[in-house]
Amino acid sequence: MSSPSPQPDPLAFEKPWARSAAGANTLDPESPRSSPRVVPTIYERTTASALAHQAINLGQGFPDTEGPDWLLELAAQSITDPSSGPRNQYAPGMGLSELRASISSAQRRRQGLDLHPETQVMVTTGATEGISATILAFAQPGSEVLTFEPHYDSYGACVALAGARMVGVPLRGPEFRPDVDALEAAITERTSMILLNTPHNPTGTVFSTEELGRIVELAKKHDLRIMCDEVYEHLVLSDAALPHRSILTVEGAEQVAVAVGSAGKSFSVTGWKVGWVTGGAELISQIRGVKQFLSFSSGPAFQWAVAQGLEDDRGFFARNTAELEAGRDLLREGLHDLGLAPNAAEAGYFVLGDVSGLTSLSAVDFCRILAEEVGVAAIPVSALTIQHTAQPMDELQRLVRFAFCKDHTTITEALRRMREHLPAALAAHPAHERASEPAARR
Ligand SMILES: Cc1ncc(COP(=O)(O)O)c(C=O)c1O
């Protein structure tokens, strides 16, 4: 079995660009260590490979439908109708006041939070900028940053850019629940931050209030900062065992934690890049110190439309999760029949398949065969791990991430291709050995 493209320790590099790329597993493994080359993100590489092989793209997590028409019209109107306000010039650095007010009122309705719109809500250029600004604000050089693995790739890039070291605590299947004892055991005197993601990409795990509470206690005890990425807050499916609870609902969390949200994920407008960071006024003002020199501000017309969408979503969130759930069920059923033991996938856009019931090959090899010979693109979960510390045979190296935020015809065709071509394509690989016991997780 070949392991994922090994990536060097990011801190072995002097230049920030090389650290950032190694931290996000985007250094070309074929390039010499002395003159490394950067490759695009795993998502862009998967999309490019899907195009090159005319494969169906279940790799990149974007919906193949547009956001609701009324929301698109609000943004268009905001750009072209001067009477609706100066929507084509700089927005305030903290974001349009209309959007800050509606983020605050949405968090009050949904989570019972009381966030002051002027001091406790900051609009960012996508959740991505909120994540970057928060990590760069709190992860001092030489410190350690803890996260559960697998994790969203931008965390690793920013931690490395800050000159800090990422330390992973694996989420183990089939439940993928956070092991808070293991997290605690990983804390050292160098730890500066904990990065959380609930609902979690790619496992779909929704963290419980108890788990969040214990983590906040740890942060208080050790004087750590928490960045809790909650971009999938509106995408919890109806059969999830737990509702989404923001980290900020834990008593006293605002002293140590901020939450990050995304209009792109919430309204299926991922290209708009409107996100936000919420939390205690002091932490928000510290993060602002970084954020205002990243983008300063962006997309006032999009911000204006999102402000109205959050005030009244016109039933979109419920319709969207019902559609996602139907796609999830279709994909899970098909992956189960193929022997890929799908996880429960209770939230977000993704379902995980475990290749070990089908083949001895790694998920990296599996995904290459899948794209090139079967015509379906997916992402090996190892691309979302800290590769310079990864164990080649670890469970995380056998998992594949498939996106279900796609049209049903697309999912059905992907499953048909897999049913018809996958067994022969795997059998033709010299290193393939069939597993003796098919995985039967459901
Ligand atoms: C866990 C997670 N956080 C953040 C983001 C980025 O969000 P945005 O597009 O709002 O920058 C994504 C996008 O895929 C994600 O999956």
The ligand as an SDF file (V2000), in Angstrom:
LIG
                    3D

 16 16  0  0  0  0  0  0  0  0999 V2000
  -14.8290   23.3820    7.8450 C   0  0  0  0  0  0  0  0  0  0  0  0
  -14.7660   24.5320    6.8990 C   0  0  0  0  0  0  0  0  0  0  0  0
  -14.4190   25.7340    7.3710 N   0  0  0  0  0  0  0  0  0  0  0  0
  -14.3320   26.8020    6.5530 C   0  0  0  0  0  0  0  0  0  0  0  0
  -14.6090   26.7070    5.2080 C   0  0  0  0  0  0  0  0  0  0  0  0
  -14.4960   27.9240    4.3310 C   0  0  0  0  0  0  0  0  0  0  0  0
  -15.6460   28.7020    4.3770 O   0  0  0  0  0  0  0  0  0  0  0  0
  -15.7920   29.9970    3.4470 P   0  0  0  0  0  0  0  0  0  0  0  0
  -16.0700   29.5150    2.0680 O   0  0  0  0  0  0  0  0  0  0  0  0
  -16.9150   30.7770    4.0460 O   0  0  0  0  0  0  0  0  0  0  0  0
  -14.4930   30.7350    3.5150 O   0  0  0  0  0  0  0  0  0  0  0  0
  -14.9760   25.4750    4.6700 C   0  0  0  0  0  0  0  0  0  0  0  0
  -15.2190   25.3220    3.2350 C   0  0  0  0  0  0  0  0  0  0  0  0
  -15.2620   24.2500    2.6850 O   0  0  0  0  0  0  0  0  0  0  0  0
  -15.0620   24.3560    5.5420 C   0  0  0  0  0  0  0  0  0  0  0  0
  -15.4340   23.1500    5.1000 O   0  0  0  0  0  0  0  0  0  0  0  0
  1  2  1  0
  2  3  1  0
  2 15  2  0
  3  4  2  0
  4  5  1  0
  5  6  1  0
  5 12  2  0
  6  7  1  0
  7  8  1  0
  8  9  2  0
  8 10  1  0
  8 11  1  0
 12 13  1  0
 12 15  1  0
 13 14  2  0
 15 16  1  0
M  END
$$$$
